[in-house]
Amino acid sequence: MTSVGRPSPVRVLVEATSSRAFASALDWPGWSRSGRTPEAAMEALRAYAGRYAAVLRAAGLDASAVDAGGDPRAGGASRVSAAVELDVVETLAGDASTAFGVPSRIGEADRVPTSGQEAARLAAIVAAAWVEFDRVAAAAPEALRKGPRGGGRDRSRIVAHVRDADLGYAGQLGLRLQLPPEPRAADVAACRSAMLEVLGRASDGSPIARRWTARYAARRIAWHALDHAWEIEDRSG
């Protein structure tokens, strides 16, 4: 039983291969982290609770269910890890995409219908993820710190990658969207608006157009934006 005043456990889906695992918060699109093992992925998810909550708060959304009062950038990971209660409600075998570094498995929990109110909440979180990505990218230098082997894209290439990926994700929503070779902010905003309109509809839990359900689409799209926002942030300076 959850004590009075304490948030309910966060429902988590875990997908795992022999080399990589992902833990994804089912009710909180974008809060997905990976690790070499399921246990490591769960710890990474806990460690990012404060960072994820900050994205929600910046968008004016309720972060009380995930805010544990810490931020891994400020040395708060241990406090976050100790405070956040996770409940693994589904475990799936990962696939090649999981091993590559993408939370790709659609679980039974992703097939649960969404009311109009819940769909609007999930869409608002996706929008918040995009806002965070734009904010971080705008503040970052073009040249980002390279990895230990000299790898890693610079800021403009990451921005283009996220933009192109979103066009692919739009296809999973049944949309045929295009952008000009050098898109303006208004062009990107129009594409995102069309995607949010689909995500904000009530759903019976079946695939929207191809394979993705509404719940999975929201968490995959938000994850991609936040994963690269945090990459840029961590590699700046």
Order of alpha helices (4+ residues) and beta strands (2+ residues): beta-beta-beta-alpha-alpha-alpha-beta-alpha-alpha-alpha-alpha-alpha
